Amino acid sequence: MRDIKSLTLEELKNEMVKMGEKPFRAKQMYQWMHQKLARSFAEMSNLPLSLREKCAENYDYTALKQVRMQESAIDGTKKYLFALGDGKLVESVFMRYKHGNSVCISSQVGCRMGCAFCASTIGGLERCLTPSEMLDQIYAITLLTKERVSNVVVMGCGEPLDNYDNLLRFLELLNDENGLHISQRSVTVSTCGLVPQMRQLADKGLQITLALSLHGATDEKRRRLMPIANKYRIAELMEACAYYFEKTGRRITFEYALVGGVNDGDEDAMALSTLLKDLNCHVNLIPVNPVKERNFTQPQPLYIAAFKNKLEKNGINVTIRREMGRDIDGACGQLRKRQLALQ
């Protein structure tokens, strides 16, 4: 059956007309789905019962079910485990900041990118999420917390650019003034560096922030941590980043997971400074979140501070990411993996 919550308003109007309904019913239904966040057709009280029953028979209606929630005693971060319609599990995280509430969503069930320090990729990729499954992580959290979400980060389980078409549709629906109407500038999309898709995205001219998971300033170092580095060299990545900035005017964020004894030395900081010196960018240093299946550890605070200082002295705009939810399996994929082990 067709996924009704992934349709644009125009597509929904066409569906209503095909069913012999007036086109204005589409706007009513669209608002129920994307503004009032209805969990079923049954809740759409100003639509005729006959139409609701007809829709229930002919369309899939995405409404994620909460399986587990963990709340951080440190900072109030909430990590949710949701079940999709087919029983597959995804993770989403709700974070409170001074500038507003952020939700980090997953774009795939599992991941096939194989990054060495990431729990999401253990077990590989099961499937991509539909636009409505990405949206409904935000909708479900909005309903559960009763708080407005102002920023969205597509940085949970999965590689968003490996689900390119569904990602674009998700961004269109998220930005629609008839829905939540979250500004493109309030959305960050992460990638481990799929160069062709980065260039495709640049050509769309969207105003989202692109965050590139770099994690190493040389091809050799990146290959040790990220299999994708065997396919795309750093030189190609930097060209794609420059192209993205040229097409959108949006500076790139570079995510750099600091792994103790692997990529946190003075020579790493110097190589990173040299690599990025001509790019309009921001570096987000992330002390790696330990995963028990991997033997990577977080550097000592002294090394983290020294790495940051070295970048700043070389004119690189840099912050250390505030750690959220460290006490609740904050890293991508950890909660889902634990739940699967129980089943």
C-alpha positions as CSV (number, residue, x, y, z in Angstrom):
1,M,0.0,0.0,0.0
2,R,1.1,3.6,-0.6
3,D,2.8,5.5,2.2
4,I,0.4,8.4,2.7
5,K,2.5,10.3,5.2
6,S,5.4,10.6,2.6
7,L,3.2,12.3,0.0
8,T,3.5,16.1,-0.7
9,L,0.4,18.2,-0.4
10,E,0.0,18.3,-4.2
11,E,0.3,14.5,-4.4
12,L,-2.2,14.1,-1.6
13,K,-4.7,16.3,-3.5
14,N,-4.3,14.0,-6.5
15,E,-5.0,11.0,-4.4
16,M,-8.2,12.6,-2.9
17,V,-9.5,13.5,-6.4
18,K,-8.9,9.9,-7.5
19,M,-11.0,8.7,-4.6
20,G,-13.8,11.1,-5.7
21,E,-13.2,13.5,-2.8
22,K,-12.9,17.3,-2.9
23,P,-9.3,18.6,-3.1
24,F,-9.6,20.6,0.1
25,R,-9.8,17.4,2.1
26,A,-6.1,16.9,1.2
27,K,-5.1,20.0,3.2
28,Q,-7.2,19.0,6.1
29,M,-5.6,15.5,6.2
30,Y,-2.1,17.0,5.6
31,Q,-2.5,19.2,8.6
32,W,-3.7,16.3,10.8
33,M,-0.6,14.4,9.8
34,H,2.1,17.1,9.9
35,Q,0.8,19.8,12.2
36,K,-1.5,18.1,14.7
37,L,0.6,14.9,14.5
38,A,-2.4,12.5,14.5
39,R,-1.4,8.9,15.2
40,S,-4.1,7.4,12.9
41,F,-6.8,8.3,10.4
42,A,-9.4,7.7,13.3
43,E,-8.2,10.9,15.0
44,M,-9.0,13.1,12.0
45,S,-12.4,14.2,13.4
46,N,-13.3,16.8,10.8
47,L,-13.0,14.3,8.0
48,P,-16.0,12.1,7.0
49,L,-15.9,8.7,8.6
50,S,-16.3,7.1,5.1
51,L,-13.1,8.9,3.9
52,R,-11.1,7.8,7.0
53,E,-12.2,4.2,6.6
54,K,-11.4,4.3,2.9
55,C,-7.9,5.7,3.6
56,A,-7.2,3.1,6.3
57,E,-8.0,0.4,3.8
58,N,-5.8,1.8,1.0
59,Y,-2.8,3.5,2.6
60,D,-0.1,2.7,5.1
61,Y,0.0,5.2,8.0
62,T,3.4,5.5,9.7
63,A,3.2,5.9,13.5
64,L,6.2,4.7,15.4
65,K,5.8,2.9,18.7
66,Q,8.1,3.6,21.7
67,V,9.9,0.5,22.8
68,R,12.2,2.0,25.4
69,M,13.3,5.4,26.6
70,Q,16.4,6.3,28.7
71,E,16.8,9.7,30.3
72,S,20.1,11.1,31.3
73,A,20.5,12.0,35.0
74,I,23.3,14.4,33.9
75,D,21.7,16.6,31.3
76,G,18.1,15.4,30.7
77,T,18.9,14.0,27.3
78,K,16.3,11.4,26.3
79,K,17.2,8.5,24.0
80,Y,14.3,6.7,22.4
81,L,14.1,3.3,20.8
82,F,11.2,3.1,18.3
83,A,9.6,0.2,16.5
84,L,8.7,0.7,12.9
85,G,5.6,-0.9,11.2
86,D,7.6,-4.1,10.3
87,G,9.0,-4.4,13.8
88,K,12.5,-3.1,12.9
89,L,14.1,-0.8,15.5
90,V,15.6,2.7,15.2
91,E,17.0,5.2,17.7
92,S,16.4,8.9,18.1
93,V,17.7,11.4,20.7
94,F,16.0,14.4,22.2
95,M,18.5,17.1,23.5
96,R,17.8,20.4,25.2
97,Y,20.0,23.4,24.4
98,K,19.8,27.1,25.3
99,H,19.0,27.8,21.7
100,G,16.1,25.3,21.6
101,N,15.4,21.6,21.5
102,S,17.2,19.3,19.0
103,V,16.3,15.9,17.8
104,C,18.8,13.5,16.3
105,I,17.2,11.0,14.0
106,S,18.2,7.8,12.2
107,S,18.0,7.5,8.4
108,Q,18.5,3.7,8.1
109,V,18.0,0.5,10.1
110,G,21.6,-0.3,10.7
111,C,24.4,0.9,8.4
112,R,26.7,-0.5,5.8
113,M,29.5,2.0,6.1
114,G,31.5,0.0,8.6
115,C,33.2,2.9,10.5
116,A,35.5,1.2,13.1
117,F,34.3,3.1,16.2
118,C,30.5,3.0,15.5
119,A,27.9,0.7,17.0
120,S,25.4,1.5,14.3
121,T,27.2,-0.5,11.7
122,I,27.6,-3.7,13.7
123,G,25.3,-6.2,11.9
124,G,25.3,-4.1,8.7
125,L,22.4,-2.4,6.9
126,E,18.9,-3.9,7.1
127,R,17.0,-1.3,5.1
128,C,16.5,2.4,4.4
129,L,13.9,4.5,6.2
130,T,11.0,6.1,4.3
131,P,10.5,9.9,4.5
132,S,7.6,9.3,6.9
133,E,9.7,7.1,9.2
134,M,12.3,9.8,9.4
135,L,9.6,12.5,10.0
136,D,7.8,10.4,12.6
137,Q,10.8,10.2,14.9
138,I,10.4,14.0,15.3
139,Y,6.6,13.8,15.6
140,A,6.6,11.0,18.2
141,I,9.2,12.8,20.3
142,T,7.3,16.1,20.1
143,L,4.2,14.3,21.4
144,L,6.0,12.3,24.1
145,T,7.9,15.3,25.4
146,K,5.2,17.9,24.8
147,E,8.0,20.2,23.7
148,R,8.6,21.9,20.4
149,V,11.6,20.7,18.3
150,S,13.5,23.6,16.6
151,N,16.5,21.8,15.3
152,V,16.9,18.5,13.5
153,V,20.2,16.5,13.1
154,V,20.2,13.6,10.7
155,M,23.2,12.0,12.4
156,G,21.7,8.8,14.1
157,C,21.9,5.3,12.7
158,G,22.6,5.1,9.0
159,E,24.3,7.1,6.3
160,P,21.8,9.7,5.1
161,L,23.3,10.1,1.7
162,D,23.0,6.3,1.2
163,N,19.2,7.0,1.4
164,Y,19.4,10.0,-0.9
165,D,16.0,10.3,-2.5
166,N,14.1,9.6,0.7
167,L,16.3,12.1,2.5
168,L,15.4,14.8,0.0
169,R,11.7,14.1,0.3
170,F,12.0,14.2,4.1
171,L,13.7,17.6,4.0
172,E,10.9,18.9,1.7
173,L,8.2,17.7,4.0
174,L,10.0,19.0,7.1
175,N,10.4,22.5,5.6
176,D,6.8,22.7,4.2
177,E,4.8,25.6,5.7
178,N,1.8,23.3,5.9
179,G,3.7,21.0,8.3
180,L,6.2,21.6,11.1
181,H,7.8,24.2,8.9
182,I,11.3,23.8,10.3
183,S,13.8,26.0,8.5
184,Q,16.4,24.3,6.3
185,R,19.0,26.4,8.3
186,S,18.0,24.5,11.4
187,V,18.8,21.1,9.8
188,T,22.2,19.3,9.8
189,V,22.8,16.3,7.6
190,S,25.8,14.1,8.3
191,T,27.8,12.0,5.8
192,C,30.9,9.9,6.0
193,G,31.8,11.2,2.6
194,L,29.8,9.9,-0.4
195,V,31.3,12.2,-2.9
196,P,28.8,11.9,-5.8
197,Q,25.8,12.4,-3.5
198,M,27.6,15.4,-1.8
199,R,27.9,17.0,-5.2
200,Q,24.2,16.2,-6.1
201,L,23.1,17.7,-2.8
202,A,25.2,20.8,-3.5
203,D,23.4,21.3,-6.9
204,K,20.0,21.4,-5.0
205,G,21.1,24.6,-3.4
206,L,19.5,23.8,0.0
207,Q,20.4,25.9,3.1
208,I,21.0,22.9,5.4
209,T,24.3,22.4,7.1
210,L,26.4,19.5,5.8
211,A,28.5,17.8,8.4
212,L,31.3,15.6,7.1
213,S,32.7,12.8,9.3
214,L,36.4,13.2,8.7
215,H,38.1,11.6,11.7
216,G,41.5,11.6,10.0
217,A,43.5,14.2,8.1
218,T,45.4,11.7,5.8
219,D,44.1,8.9,3.6
220,E,46.1,6.4,5.6
221,K,44.6,7.5,8.9
222,R,41.0,7.7,7.5
223,R,41.3,4.2,6.0
224,R,42.2,2.8,9.4
225,L,38.9,4.1,10.8
226,M,36.5,4.3,7.8
227,P,36.2,1.8,5.0
228,I,34.6,4.5,2.7
229,A,38.1,6.1,2.6
230,N,39.2,3.2,0.3
231,K,36.7,4.5,-2.3
232,Y,37.1,8.3,-2.0
233,R,40.4,10.0,-1.3
234,I,40.6,13.1,0.9
235,A,41.5,15.2,-2.1
236,E,38.2,14.3,-3.7
237,L,36.4,15.0,-0.4
238,M,37.9,18.5,-0.1
239,E,37.0,19.3,-3.7
240,A,33.4,18.2,-3.0
241,C,33.3,20.3,0.2
242,A,34.6,23.4,-1.7
243,Y,31.9,22.7,-4.4
244,Y,29.2,22.5,-1.7
245,F,30.2,25.9,-0.3
246,E,30.4,27.4,-3.7
247,K,26.9,26.2,-4.6
248,T,25.2,26.9,-1.3
249,G,27.2,29.5,0.6
250,R,26.9,27.2,3.6
251,R,30.2,26.5,5.5
252,I,30.9,22.8,6.1
253,T,31.2,21.3,9.5
254,F,33.9,18.7,10.0
255,E,33.2,16.0,12.6
256,Y,36.4,14.7,14.1
257,A,36.1,11.8,16.6
258,L,39.1,11.9,18.8
259,V,40.4,8.3,19.4
260,G,43.1,7.9,22.0
261,G,46.4,7.0,20.5
262,V,45.0,6.9,17.0
263,N,44.3,10.4,15.7
264,D,44.8,12.7,18.6
265,G,48.5,13.6,18.4
266,D,50.3,16.9,17.6
267,E,51.0,15.6,14.1
268,D,47.3,14.9,13.6
269,A,46.4,18.4,14.7
270,M,49.0,19.9,12.3
271,A,47.8,17.7,9.4
272,L,44.2,18.7,10.0
273,S,45.1,22.4,10.2
274,T,47.0,22.2,6.9
275,L,44.2,20.3,5.2
276,L,41.4,22.8,6.2
277,K,43.3,26.1,6.2
278,D,41.7,27.4,2.9
279,L,38.2,26.2,3.6
280,N,35.3,28.1,5.2
281,C,34.5,25.5,7.8
282,H,34.0,24.6,11.5
283,V,35.6,21.6,13.2
284,N,33.5,19.7,15.8
285,L,35.8,17.6,18.0
286,I,34.1,14.6,19.5
287,P,35.7,12.6,22.2
288,V,34.9,9.1,21.0
289,N,32.1,7.3,22.8
290,P,33.5,3.9,23.9
291,V,31.7,0.9,22.4
292,K,32.5,-2.4,24.1
293,E,32.8,-4.4,20.8
294,R,35.6,-1.9,19.8
295,N,38.8,-1.3,21.6
296,F,38.9,2.4,21.1
297,T,39.2,4.7,24.0
298,Q,38.7,8.4,24.6
299,P,41.8,10.6,24.9
300,Q,42.6,12.2,28.3
301,P,41.1,15.8,28.7
302,L,44.6,17.3,28.5
303,Y,45.1,15.8,25.0
304,I,41.7,16.9,23.9
305,A,42.4,20.5,25.0
306,A,45.9,20.5,23.4
307,F,44.4,19.3,20.1
308,K,41.8,22.1,20.2
309,N,44.4,24.7,21.0
310,K,46.7,23.6,18.2
311,L,43.9,24.0,15.7
312,E,42.9,27.4,17.1
313,K,46.5,28.7,16.8
314,N,46.4,27.7,13.2
315,G,43.3,29.8,12.6
316,I,40.8,26.9,12.5
317,N,37.3,27.5,13.9
318,V,36.8,24.7,16.4
319,T,34.6,23.5,19.3
320,I,34.6,20.4,21.5
321,R,31.1,18.9,21.2
322,R,29.2,19.0,24.5
323,E,28.7,15.4,25.5
324,M,25.0,14.5,25.8
325,G,23.6,11.4,27.3
326,R,26.9,9.7,28.2
327,D,25.2,7.8,31.0
328,I,22.4,6.4,28.7
329,D,24.3,4.7,25.8
330,G,24.5,8.0,24.0
331,A,26.5,6.8,21.0
332,C,24.5,5.8,17.8
333,G,23.4,2.2,17.8
334,Q,24.1,1.2,21.4
335,L,20.5,1.1,22.7
336,R,19.2,-0.7,19.6
337,K,22.0,-3.3,19.8
338,R,21.3,-4.0,23.4
339,Q,17.6,-4.5,22.7
340,L,18.3,-6.9,19.8
341,A,20.5,-8.9,22.1
342,L,17.6,-9.4,24.5
343,Q,15.2,-10.6,21.8
